């Protein structure tokens, strides 16, 4: 792919990086990334991936913009309250990079549509806020052989990792947490609260890891869990091991399709 003069100007700071250059920018322009959720995590992911020149961005979300979202969901503005989040994000991203194709999927991710949605993309970013979607995405990306860049938030903390267990090396999400916790054990953001900028930190890290995966740069987060503590101003990574007894990616899997997801 030959870059246009306009693209040379726009992506100049990428092009002078030896690790990216014209070839790397061409890979970004050809890449297709599916982002689940246009909320606190999805907002910075979408903005930075569009700014970086990712060619196609798919957005999956069935919610509408609420005033309480605006404290952290920076892709939306006050003038979009009550509107579909995917349509609000489409409009915002058009102002960031008109060359990026943004595909709105105004729907909830469920077992019946997960594999069909994922199939059209190279990589998936999990910006969801519930365990049902996290486990469904983990299983679907494993079966579809797609990298999954996942993060979660609560109060002043964030966690993230990249899952590529289909390659036989790294762990999947179930290797860490085999089954979802009871519904009343882990509160959601609307119950426990979230410092808005923490969503920005973690979403920006997700965007960075996504770009690294597209370009094959640096060390993947596969096999590591990154933990950010805003109050302690600390960030650390812990090694993750593949669970040989994992019901999804282990030696004798019991999960062979998405039928267990309701």
Backbone bond lengths (Angstrom), bond angles and torsions (degrees), N, CA, C in turn:
res aa  C-N    CA-C-N  psi(-1)  N-CA   C-N-CA  omega(-1)  CA-C   N-CA-C  phi
1 X - - - 1.464 - - 1.525 110.07 -
2 X 1.331 116.32 124.44 1.457 121.09 177.38 1.527 109.30 -90.45
3 X 1.321 115.97 130.95 1.456 120.31 -179.96 1.530 109.99 -79.12
4 X 1.326 115.57 144.51 1.456 120.63 176.19 1.530 109.66 -79.83
5 X 1.323 116.04 166.95 1.467 119.84 176.54 1.525 110.56 -59.30
6 X 1.318 116.28 -38.96 1.468 120.93 179.04 1.530 110.59 -62.33
7 X 1.334 116.92 -41.21 1.464 121.08 179.18 1.523 111.43 -69.65
8 X 1.324 117.00 -37.40 1.464 119.48 175.81 1.529 110.62 -58.76
9 X 1.321 116.08 -40.11 1.458 120.02 179.90 1.521 111.24 -71.34
10 X 1.329 116.15 -44.76 1.460 120.34 -176.10 1.530 112.17 -65.23
11 X 1.325 116.92 -43.53 1.466 120.98 -173.35 1.527 112.29 -101.77
12 X 1.332 117.28 24.24 1.466 121.40 -175.16 1.521 112.76 -54.76
13 X 1.340 117.25 -39.91 1.468 119.58 -177.11 1.529 111.97 -72.62
14 X 1.324 117.91 -21.42 1.463 120.83 170.31 1.521 110.05 -76.70
15 X 1.308 115.69 -43.07 1.462 120.58 -171.33 1.526 112.84 -65.31
16 X 1.332 116.64 -28.51 1.460 118.39 179.94 1.528 112.32 -82.91
17 X 1.318 117.57 -6.06 1.464 120.96 173.59 1.528 108.55 -80.48
18 X 1.327 116.85 121.64 1.456 120.09 -178.98 1.528 111.52 -57.64
19 X 1.331 116.18 -31.86 1.469 120.35 -176.62 1.529 112.36 -74.41
20 X 1.321 117.43 -14.86 1.469 120.56 -179.21 1.527 110.27 -114.60
21 X 1.316 117.50 -71.18 1.457 120.40 178.29 1.523 112.88 60.41
22 X 1.332 115.53 -167.06 1.457 119.92 -178.59 1.523 112.01 -66.50
23 X 1.329 115.98 -39.14 1.462 119.33 -179.23 1.515 112.18 -63.39
24 X 1.329 116.22 -42.75 1.459 120.01 178.90 1.515 111.91 -66.62
25 X 1.328 116.37 -41.82 1.461 118.64 178.80 1.521 111.09 -63.94
26 X 1.318 116.96 -36.07 1.463 120.43 176.41 1.532 110.79 -62.91
27 X 1.331 116.77 -37.29 1.472 120.05 176.66 1.526 110.80 -63.98
28 X 1.326 117.34 -41.64 1.460 120.70 178.23 1.526 110.37 -62.71
29 X 1.313 116.90 -43.34 1.458 120.99 -178.67 1.531 111.82 -64.40
30 X 1.320 116.37 -26.83 1.466 120.63 -179.54 1.519 112.84 -92.47
31 X 1.325 117.62 -8.84 1.464 121.43 -173.20 1.531 112.03 -75.63
32 X 1.330 114.36 151.48 1.468 122.45 177.95 1.526 108.01 -126.84
33 X 1.326 116.38 116.85 1.465 121.74 -175.95 1.524 109.50 -122.27
34 X 1.326 116.33 132.42 1.463 122.43 176.92 1.515 108.73 -103.17
35 X 1.329 117.00 123.59 1.458 122.83 179.92 1.525 108.66 -109.62
36 X 1.323 115.63 122.13 1.459 120.94 179.54 1.521 108.55 -93.83
37 X 1.322 116.21 110.07 1.457 121.38 179.62 1.517 112.03 99.89
38 X 1.336 115.82 126.36 1.467 121.05 176.31 1.521 108.68 -110.23
39 X 1.345 114.70 49.54 1.457 121.11 -176.80 1.509 112.76 -111.49
40 X 1.339 116.05 -137.26 1.455 120.97 -175.04 1.511 113.56 -61.93
41 X 1.321 117.58 -42.27 1.465 121.40 177.30 1.528 111.33 -82.91
42 X 1.312 116.13 -44.82 1.450 120.19 -176.90 1.521 113.67 -61.71
43 X 1.337 116.99 -32.43 1.467 119.83 -177.76 1.525 112.75 -58.97
44 X 1.344 120.00 -57.49 1.472 118.82 178.77 1.519 112.76 -66.54
45 X 1.325 117.67 -32.67 1.467 120.00 176.52 1.523 109.69 -58.56
46 X 1.317 116.48 -51.56 1.458 121.21 -177.29 1.527 111.64 -63.51
47 X 1.318 116.92 -44.13 1.463 120.25 -177.66 1.520 111.51 -63.76
48 X 1.334 117.36 -44.92 1.461 119.66 -178.08 1.524 112.86 -74.30
49 X 1.326 118.12 -34.12 1.463 119.06 177.86 1.525 111.04 -69.74
50 X 1.327 116.59 -38.41 1.460 119.43 175.50 1.521 110.24 -64.83
51 X 1.324 116.58 -44.55 1.466 120.08 179.84 1.525 111.30 -62.06
52 X 1.343 116.76 -33.93 1.464 121.46 -178.80 1.517 112.65 -75.93
53 X 1.333 117.32 -12.62 1.451 120.22 177.56 1.512 115.15 95.34
54 X 1.343 117.94 19.01 1.468 118.96 174.30 1.529 107.76 -60.23
55 X 1.323 116.69 127.94 1.455 121.08 -168.26 1.508 115.98 -66.88
56 X 1.349 116.82 -40.72 1.462 121.23 -178.87 1.516 109.81 -133.74
57 X 1.315 115.90 127.43 1.459 122.37 176.25 1.523 108.86 -120.76
58 X 1.320 116.32 121.59 1.456 120.87 172.69 1.513 109.22 -98.96
59 X 1.325 116.71 141.16 1.467 121.40 -179.42 1.518 108.75 -125.26
60 X 1.339 116.70 124.24 1.454 122.21 177.35 1.521 109.35 -111.23
61 X 1.323 117.47 118.26 1.463 121.98 177.08 1.522 107.81 -167.28
62 X 1.323 116.99 138.35 1.468 119.93 179.75 1.524 112.32 -111.98
63 X 1.346 116.68 10.61 1.462 121.55 -173.57 1.529 110.99 -96.93
64 X 1.319 114.79 170.10 1.461 121.59 174.62 1.524 109.42 -115.47
65 X 1.321 116.03 160.40 1.463 121.76 -177.35 1.523 109.83 -74.74
66 X 1.335 115.01 127.69 1.467 122.32 177.62 1.527 108.50 -115.31
67 X 1.312 116.05 151.87 1.466 118.81 -178.84 1.524 111.97 -57.17
68 X 1.324 118.09 -34.87 1.469 121.31 -178.97 1.526 111.96 -68.18
69 X 1.342 117.56 -17.03 1.475 120.99 178.65 1.522 112.42 -71.92
70 X 1.327 116.94 -27.41 1.459 120.92 -166.26 1.523 113.92 -68.48
71 X 1.327 117.26 -15.36 1.461 121.15 179.38 1.525 112.38 -66.95
72 X 1.333 116.97 -19.47 1.472 120.01 -176.43 1.530 113.48 -142.94
73 X 1.315 117.95 -20.10 1.469 121.24 -174.82 1.529 108.78 -93.36
74 X 1.332 114.62 80.01 1.459 121.67 -164.15 1.523 114.14 -75.55
75 X 1.314 119.09 -4.72 1.460 119.86 176.18 1.525 111.32 -78.61
76 X 1.347 116.47 -12.40 1.463 121.76 -178.13 1.528 110.93 -109.26
77 X 1.323 116.57 151.49 1.455 122.05 177.36 1.517 111.38 -121.49
78 X 1.316 116.55 171.79 1.460 121.13 -178.43 1.523 112.21 -60.86
79 X 1.315 116.83 -29.15 1.461 119.74 -178.85 1.523 112.48 -73.62
80 X 1.354 117.81 -6.09 1.465 121.13 -179.25 1.522 112.67 -106.86
81 X 1.328 118.27 6.66 1.465 120.85 178.66 1.524 109.61 -58.35
82 X 1.326 115.71 128.88 1.457 121.94 -177.94 1.512 113.95 92.74
83 X 1.329 117.19 -13.65 1.464 120.78 179.89 1.530 111.09 -84.54
84 X 1.299 116.04 162.15 1.460 121.91 173.48 1.523 109.77 -60.76
85 X 1.329 116.93 134.51 1.466 120.04 179.81 1.525 111.70 -63.87
86 X 1.327 117.42 -38.04 1.457 117.86 -178.41 1.527 110.78 -67.32
87 X 1.323 117.45 -40.34 1.463 119.70 179.51 1.526 111.03 -69.71
88 X 1.330 116.75 -37.08 1.463 120.36 175.49 1.515 110.33 -61.02
89 X 1.336 116.37 -43.58 1.465 120.45 179.77 1.523 111.43 -66.95
90 X 1.322 117.25 -39.55 1.463 120.41 177.82 1.519 110.45 -57.18
91 X 1.322 116.92 -46.57 1.467 120.66 -179.79 1.525 111.62 -64.24
92 X 1.339 116.64 -42.61 1.463 120.17 -179.25 1.526 111.00 -63.89
93 X 1.320 116.88 -41.97 1.466 120.39 -177.18 1.523 111.71 -70.60
94 X 1.327 116.91 -27.69 1.468 119.66 176.32 1.519 110.58 -62.48
95 X 1.335 116.24 -30.59 1.457 120.32 177.60 1.516 113.12 -79.69
96 X 1.337 116.66 -16.93 1.464 121.17 178.73 1.522 110.54 -87.10
97 X 1.324 116.26 -46.87 1.466 120.53 -178.44 1.522 108.91 -154.36
98 X 1.313 116.04 102.56 1.459 120.92 -177.29 1.520 112.61 -67.18
99 X 1.339 117.88 -17.07 1.458 120.90 -178.75 1.529 112.62 -82.66
100 X 1.326 117.00 -18.73 1.463 119.62 178.64 1.529 109.69 -75.69
101 X 1.310 115.99 127.69 1.474 120.77 176.22 1.523 107.90 -84.08
102 X 1.323 116.14 122.05 1.458 121.15 -178.86 1.529 108.53 -112.27
103 X 1.337 115.83 123.34 1.457 121.63 -176.21 1.531 108.99 -108.77
104 X 1.339 118.26 111.93 1.461 120.46 179.93 1.523 111.28 -82.23
105 X 1.321 116.32 130.48 1.464 122.21 173.19 1.528 106.31 -118.44
106 X 1.329 116.30 88.34 1.471 120.28 -177.50 1.530 108.33 -80.46
107 X 1.305 115.49 82.99 1.460 121.59 -176.79 1.520 108.55 -163.45
108 X 1.308 115.31 166.46 1.456 121.09 174.17 1.526 108.26 -94.91
109 X 1.308 116.81 138.02 1.458 120.40 176.90 1.521 109.37 -72.05
110 X 1.323 116.71 121.43 1.461 122.58 178.73 1.526 108.03 -134.87
111 X 1.324 115.70 171.15 1.459 120.03 -176.78 1.523 111.74 -58.98
112 X 1.320 117.28 -34.49 1.457 120.86 -175.24 1.528 113.02 -69.87
113 X 1.351 117.16 -26.88 1.470 118.05 -177.03 1.531 114.14 -114.23
114 X 1.333 117.09 -6.67 1.465 120.37 -171.60 1.528 113.24 -59.58
115 X 1.315 117.34 -52.14 1.469 119.73 -176.16 1.524 111.48 -66.91
116 X 1.322 117.23 -36.65 1.454 120.31 178.21 1.517 112.36 -64.32
117 X 1.335 117.19 -40.00 1.458 121.21 178.07 1.524 111.20 -67.90
118 X 1.309 116.29 -47.84 1.462 121.33 -175.38 1.521 111.33 -64.67
119 X 1.313 116.81 -32.36 1.464 121.41 -173.57 1.526 112.80 -58.48
120 X 1.324 117.67 -29.09 1.452 120.16 -176.80 1.517 115.07 -85.67
121 X 1.339 117.54 7.81 1.463 121.00 -174.90 1.524 110.90 -130.72
122 X 1.338 114.46 160.11 1.465 120.71 -179.33 1.519 112.47 -86.33
123 X 1.302 116.85 -28.82 1.461 122.41 -171.34 1.521 108.63 -154.01
124 X 1.334 117.15 150.26 1.464 122.17 -177.97 1.523 109.45 -122.19
125 X 1.330 116.25 138.03 1.460 122.65 175.84 1.520 108.25 -114.88
126 X 1.319 116.48 125.40 1.464 121.37 -179.25 1.523 110.01 -94.59
127 X 1.332 115.79 108.53 1.453 121.64 173.81 1.513 111.32 -114.39
128 X 1.330 116.36 25.82 1.466 120.82 -177.21 1.521 111.07 -76.41
129 X 1.330 115.47 170.11 1.459 120.19 -177.04 1.525 112.65 -126.52
130 X 1.345 116.67 23.68 1.461 118.68 -179.82 1.522 110.02 -146.57
131 X 1.331 115.43 153.25 1.462 120.40 -174.88 1.530 112.46 -70.58
132 X 1.316 117.75 -33.57 1.464 119.67 -179.24 1.527 110.63 -58.41
133 X 1.333 117.04 -43.87 1.458 120.89 -180.00 1.522 111.01 -70.11
134 X 1.334 117.41 -38.72 1.469 120.09 -179.92 1.525 111.67 -60.85
135 X 1.325 116.56 -45.46 1.464 119.25 -179.52 1.524 111.36 -69.74
136 X 1.317 116.93 -38.63 1.459 120.11 177.43 1.526 110.50 -61.98
137 X 1.341 117.54 -45.28 1.455 120.99 179.27 1.519 111.66 -63.40
138 X 1.322 116.63 -42.58 1.463 120.44 178.85 1.524 110.38 -56.89
139 X 1.331 116.03 -48.52 1.458 120.21 -177.12 1.532 111.19 -68.47
140 X 1.336 116.21 -43.22 1.464 119.96 -177.90 1.530 111.44 -65.25
141 X 1.336 117.48 -42.70 1.465 120.00 179.31 1.525 111.23 -66.97
142 X 1.303 117.55 -32.55 1.464 120.64 176.36 1.528 109.98 -63.80
143 X 1.331 116.54 -48.00 1.464 119.68 -179.54 1.529 111.90 -67.87
144 X 1.341 116.68 -32.37 1.468 120.83 -177.99 1.523 112.93 -86.80
145 X 1.347 116.98 -4.78 1.474 121.77 -178.08 1.527 111.35 57.81
146 X 1.337 115.58 47.54 1.465 121.44 178.49 1.521 109.72 -118.49
147 X 1.334 118.48 135.46 1.470 120.23 174.95 1.528 110.32 -62.90
148 X 1.331 115.10 142.71 1.467 121.96 179.93 1.522 108.75 -124.16
149 X 1.330 116.84 117.09 1.465 122.29 176.01 1.522 106.96 -100.60
150 X 1.332 116.29 109.37 1.461 120.90 -170.10 1.521 111.44 -120.19
151 X 1.335 115.55 144.71 1.466 121.11 176.87 1.519 109.03 -144.50
152 X 1.329 115.12 160.68 1.461 120.99 176.02 1.518 108.83 -145.47
153 X 1.338 115.32 159.22 1.464 121.88 -173.86 1.519 110.54 -135.12
154 X 1.323 115.88 152.41 1.457 121.23 168.64 1.520 108.81 -166.15
155 X 1.311 116.24 125.12 1.456 123.71 177.78 1.532 111.77 55.72
156 X 1.325 118.72 -104.67 1.464 122.42 -177.52 1.524 112.35 -112.67
157 X 1.325 117.61 17.77 1.454 121.03 -173.36 1.520 112.03 -130.81
158 X 1.324 114.75 156.90 1.446 121.44 175.21 1.517 110.93 -145.45
159 X 1.320 116.40 153.11 1.458 122.88 176.44 1.520 108.86 -134.62
160 X 1.327 116.55 148.49 1.460 118.64 175.19 1.521 111.49 -156.18
161 X 1.331 114.47 155.74 1.461 120.98 175.17 1.518 108.06 -158.04
162 X 1.311 115.96 168.94 1.456 122.55 173.58 1.520 107.81 -115.91
163 X 1.318 116.11 131.35 1.465 120.56 -176.14 1.522 110.28 -113.74
164 X 1.340 114.45 122.21 1.462 121.66 177.95 1.527 108.97 -138.33
165 X 1.324 116.01 48.58 1.463 120.53 -174.52 1.516 112.86 -66.21
166 X 1.334 118.14 -21.14 1.460 120.98 -179.64 1.527 111.70 -61.77
167 X 1.325 117.14 -20.89 1.459 120.15 178.76 1.517 112.98 -78.64
168 X 1.326 117.21 -7.84 1.453 121.05 176.87 1.517 114.81 88.12
169 X 1.339 117.43 1.80 1.466 119.49 -176.61 1.525 111.77 -107.41
170 X 1.321 117.47 -66.20 1.448 121.52 -174.81 1.520 112.97 -80.06
171 X 1.328 116.14 169.98 1.461 121.29 179.28 1.524 111.70 -82.85
172 X 1.314 116.65 165.75 1.456 122.30 169.76 1.533 107.99 -104.80
173 X 1.315 116.75 176.57 1.463 121.23 -178.22 1.528 110.98 -61.24
174 X 1.326 116.78 -34.25 1.463 120.27 179.95 1.527 112.40 -70.94
175 X 1.328 117.96 -20.05 1.454 119.63 174.64 1.521 110.80 -67.30
176 X 1.339 116.03 -28.33 1.464 121.09 178.36 1.518 110.49 -85.37
177 X 1.323 115.01 -51.86 1.463 122.36 -176.19 1.523 106.52 -130.34
178 X 1.328 116.42 99.31 1.462 120.36 -170.30 1.518 112.41 -60.42
179 X 1.325 116.95 -43.74 1.460 120.93 -176.75 1.517 110.10 -130.90
180 X 1.332 118.03 154.27 1.465 120.44 177.54 1.524 111.02 -61.51
181 X 1.337 117.32 145.85 1.463 120.05 177.45 1.528 110.75 -72.33
182 X 1.330 117.33 162.51 1.469 119.35 174.57 1.524 110.16 -56.32
183 X 1.326 118.67 145.42 1.464 122.07 -174.80 1.518 114.87 -55.05
184 X 1.339 117.76 -30.75 1.469 120.65 -175.87 1.529 113.00 -93.49
185 X 1.342 117.75 3.70 1.461 119.82 -175.66 1.524 111.96 -85.04
186 X 1.323 117.95 -43.05 1.463 122.46 -178.00 1.527 108.64 -114.14
187 X 1.340 118.18 111.82 1.466 120.03 -179.02 1.519 111.55 -70.77
188 X 1.339 116.60 151.35 1.449 121.66 175.40 1.515 108.93 -86.35
189 X 1.345 115.93 172.37 1.462 120.81 -174.75 1.515 112.53 -59.02
190 X 1.339 116.66 -36.27 1.462 118.37 -178.49 1.525 112.32 -70.55
191 X 1.335 116.22 -13.80 1.464 120.50 177.94 1.523 111.80 -98.94
192 X 1.336 117.48 -39.93 1.465 121.25 -174.60 1.516 112.92 -102.25
193 X 1.333 117.40 -19.35 1.455 121.03 -178.55 1.518 112.35 90.94
194 X 1.333 115.53 163.56 1.455 121.32 177.69 1.526 108.34 -155.09
195 X 1.322 116.48 132.75 1.461 120.61 171.62 1.527 107.21 -71.04
196 X 1.327 116.98 119.70 1.454 120.40 -171.17 1.508 114.52 -54.84
197 X 1.331 117.31 -40.13 1.458 119.80 -176.72 1.527 112.74 -69.27
198 X 1.334 118.21 -20.43 1.467 120.42 175.25 1.529 109.76 -63.73
199 X 1.335 116.11 -38.38 1.463 119.44 175.30 1.530 110.11 -61.02
200 X 1.348 116.33 -37.89 1.455 120.20 177.90 1.512 112.67 -64.79
201 X 1.327 116.49 -41.63 1.469 120.69 178.77 1.525 110.57 -61.60
202 X 1.321 116.30 -50.27 1.459 119.74 -175.16 1.525 111.69 -70.87
203 X 1.331 117.46 -38.49 1.452 119.64 178.00 1.524 111.77 -65.53
204 X 1.331 116.66 -37.93 1.460 120.35 177.23 1.526 110.73 -65.84
205 X 1.324 116.86 -39.13 1.463 120.17 175.39 1.527 110.80 -63.64
206 X 1.320 116.93 -39.58 1.465 119.44 176.55 1.535 111.19 -61.36
207 X 1.325 116.18 -42.86 1.460 119.67 178.18 1.530 110.62 -61.00
208 X 1.328 116.57 -41.61 1.459 120.67 179.76 1.524 111.09 -63.94
209 X 1.335 116.94 -44.76 1.466 119.93 179.49 1.520 111.08 -65.99
210 X 1.324 116.92 -34.20 1.464 120.49 177.35 1.522 110.62 -63.60
211 X 1.318 116.36 -46.13 1.467 120.43 178.29 1.526 110.34 -62.28
212 X 1.338 117.55 -41.74 1.463 120.62 177.47 1.524 111.35 -60.32
213 X 1.333 117.17 -41.20 1.459 120.13 179.91 1.523 110.92 -66.18
214 X 1.327 117.45 -40.50 1.463 120.74 179.15 1.526 110.72 -62.62
215 X 1.324 115.95 -41.38 1.463 121.09 -175.15 1.530 113.80 -92.13
216 X 1.332 117.25 -10.84 1.462 119.90 -176.93 1.508 112.82 68.96
217 X 1.327 116.12 37.36 1.465 121.06 -177.01 1.527 112.06 -97.60
218 X 1.318 116.32 146.09 1.460 122.06 168.73 1.516 113.89 60.91
219 X 1.331 114.36 -157.10 1.462 121.87 -178.40 1.523 109.76 -97.35
220 X 1.309 116.20 127.86 1.463 121.29 177.55 1.531 109.81 -70.58
221 X 1.322 115.91 152.64 1.468 121.05 173.94 1.523 111.81 -80.76
222 X 1.312 117.60 -1.48 1.461 119.67 175.93 1.522 109.28 -59.20
223 X 1.323 116.58 126.32 1.455 120.73 -177.84 1.511 114.06 88.62
224 X 1.334 116.82 6.01 1.464 120.91 176.77 1.526 109.53 -139.45
225 X 1.316 116.02 149.43 1.460 122.71 175.47 1.518 107.83 -116.73
226 X 1.327 116.18 119.84 1.460 122.16 179.31 1.525 108.89 -92.04
227 X 1.335 116.06 127.24 1.467 121.42 -176.89 1.524 108.88 -120.17
228 X 1.319 116.13 124.33 1.464 122.13 -179.09 1.518 109.54 -114.25
229 X 1.330 116.39 128.85 1.458 123.42 177.47 1.517 107.87 -120.00
230 X 1.320 116.90 106.70 1.462 120.72 -175.53 1.526 111.91 -67.01
231 X 1.328 117.73 -39.24 1.463 120.52 -177.23 1.521 111.57 -66.93
232 X 1.315 116.95 -36.10 1.466 120.97 178.40 1.524 112.06 -87.77
233 X 1.332 116.55 -4.36 1.466 121.51 -175.49 1.526 110.51 50.17
234 X 1.340 114.88 48.09 1.465 119.71 -176.34 1.521 110.92 -131.35
235 X 1.318 113.92 152.30 1.451 121.49 175.77 1.519 107.77 -142.08
236 X 1.308 116.44 130.52 1.460 119.41 -179.87 1.524 109.28 -142.20
237 X 1.311 115.82 156.13 1.458 121.78 178.81 1.522 108.70 -121.26
238 X 1.321 115.66 133.36 1.455 120.41 176.78 1.531 109.03 -115.33
239 X 1.325 115.85 144.46 1.453 120.42 -178.89 1.521 110.55 -75.14
240 X 1.313 114.71 142.37 1.455 121.72 178.55 1.523 109.22 -116.37
241 X 1.308 115.52 140.57 1.456 119.68 179.43 1.531 110.42 -110.19
242 X 1.291 114.80 146.77 1.459 120.61 173.95 1.519 109.03 -69.74
243 X 1.318 117.57 134.53 1.462 122.28 -179.61 1.527 108.80 -91.32
244 X 1.326 117.97 113.65 1.464 119.15 -178.69 1.523 112.89 -63.45
245 X 1.346 116.05 -18.63 1.464 120.27 179.04 1.523 112.07 -100.99
246 X 1.324 117.64 12.53 1.464 121.17 179.61 1.529 109.19 -58.61
247 X 1.341 116.94 132.94 1.473 119.06 -178.64 1.522 113.48 -69.68
248 X 1.344 117.60 -12.05 1.464 120.47 179.56 1.521 112.31 -103.03
249 X 1.348 116.75 -55.04 1.465 120.14 -172.90 1.523 113.15 -111.21
250 X 1.330 117.52 7.95 1.460 121.27 -178.83 1.519 113.18 -76.60
251 X 1.316 114.49 -174.97 1.464 120.81 -176.03 1.528 112.49 -67.55
252 X 1.322 116.59 -30.35 1.470 120.67 -178.54 1.528 108.71 -131.67
253 X 1.317 117.67 74.01 1.469 120.97 -174.07 1.525 113.03 -67.09
254 X 1.317 114.56 141.89 1.461 120.56 174.35 1.530 111.40 -104.40
255 X 1.337 116.39 -14.81 1.468 121.00 176.47 1.516 108.05 -99.63
256 X 1.326 116.32 110.84 1.454 121.02 -174.71 1.530 113.29 -117.30
257 X 1.337 116.38 -3.81 1.455 121.98 176.23 1.525 107.72 -160.28
258 X 1.323 117.25 -170.11 1.463 121.32 -176.32 1.517 112.58 -98.35
259 X 1.320 117.26 14.86 1.470 120.46 -174.16 1.526 113.37 -66.27
260 X 1.343 117.61 -20.68 1.468 119.55 -179.18 1.538 112.03 -79.19
261 X 1.346 117.33 -11.02 1.454 121.00 179.22 1.516 109.61 -90.47
262 X 1.312 115.96 125.74 1.471 121.34 -177.78 1.516 110.35 -101.30
